[in-house]
Every structure is written in structure tokens, then in C-alpha cells.
């Protein structure tokens, strides 16, 4: 999924999505089309984003929301700080 699709699917604000990427919670693939680069999120990233955003809305901090999202999605990746 591209960024616009992820925003629509998960409901997360754009700046929060970019923050998740900046902190390393998600790592979209960069796809170049001519001079432009676009983010491409895989299904795992989209699931993580969905659950992280749900936990953030419930009042959890980023690190805790990420850890809970990893458990919820059954991901084997270690928690980031």
C-alpha cells in the first residue's frame, strides 16, 4: 500500500505515520518512479500501524503501543525504543 492508502485504511494522521517510520517502528520500502520516491508498506507494516494507532488512541505511549501491536499481530520482531 502507498501512504495515502495506509492513511485511509488505518485512520492514522500523516505526521504520526511518519513518526513511526522515523523511530523505526515500521520500515516501508522506497520505490523510485523517475525522480520521485514513494513509500510502499507491506501487509505486516499496515497491521502494525493499525494496532499501534489503536493503542495510541487508548492512551498508551509509543513504545508500549508498539510492543502491544507486535503481540497482537504475532510478529517476531523485537521492540524498538
SULDA-V784152 format. One record per residue. RES is the residue in one small letter. SS is DSSP state (H for helix, E for strand, C for the rest). PHI is phi as a letter, one per 40 degrees, with the letter a starting at -180 (* if undefined). D_LAST is the distance of its C-alpha to the last C-alpha in Angstrom with 1 decimal. Layout:
RES:SS:PHI:D_LAST, RES:SS:PHI:D_LAST
//
This chain:
x:C:*:25.5, x:E:c:25.4, x:H:d:23.5, x:H:c:26.4, x:H:c:26.8, x:H:c:23.1, x:H:d:23.5, x:H:c:26.8, x:H:c:25.6, x:H:c:22.5, x:C:g:23.5, x:C:c:20.3, x:C:c:21.1, x:H:d:20.8, x:H:c:18.7, x:H:c:16.0, x:H:c:16.3, x:H:c:15.9, x:H:c:12.8, x:H:d:11.2, x:H:c:12.6, x:H:d:11.7, x:C:c:7.9, x:C:g:8.8, x:C:c:8.9, x:C:b:12.6, x:C:b:14.7, x:C:c:18.3, x:E:c:21.1, x:E:c:23.0, x:E:b:26.7, x:E:c:29.3, x:E:b:32.5, x:C:g:34.7, x:C:c:33.1, x:E:c:30.4, x:E:b:27.0, x:E:b:25.8, x:E:c:22.6, x:E:b:23.3, x:C:c:21.0, x:C:c:21.8, x:H:d:22.4, x:H:c:19.1, x:H:c:17.2, x:H:c:19.6, x:H:c:19.2, x:H:c:15.4, x:H:d:16.0, x:H:d:18.9, x:H:c:17.1, x:H:d:13.9, x:H:c:16.6, x:H:c:18.7, x:H:c:16.1, x:H:c:15.3, x:H:c:19.1, x:C:c:19.4, x:C:h:17.4, x:C:c:14.0, x:C:c:11.0, x:H:d:8.7, x:H:c:6.0, x:H:c:9.3, x:H:d:11.2, x:H:c:9.3, x:H:c:9.7, x:H:c:13.3, x:H:c:14.0, x:H:c:13.3, x:H:c:15.8, x:H:c:18.1, x:H:c:18.5, x:C:g:18.7, x:C:c:16.3, x:C:c:15.8, x:C:c:12.6, x:C:c:9.8, x:C:c:6.7, x:C:c:3.8, x:C:b:0.0
//
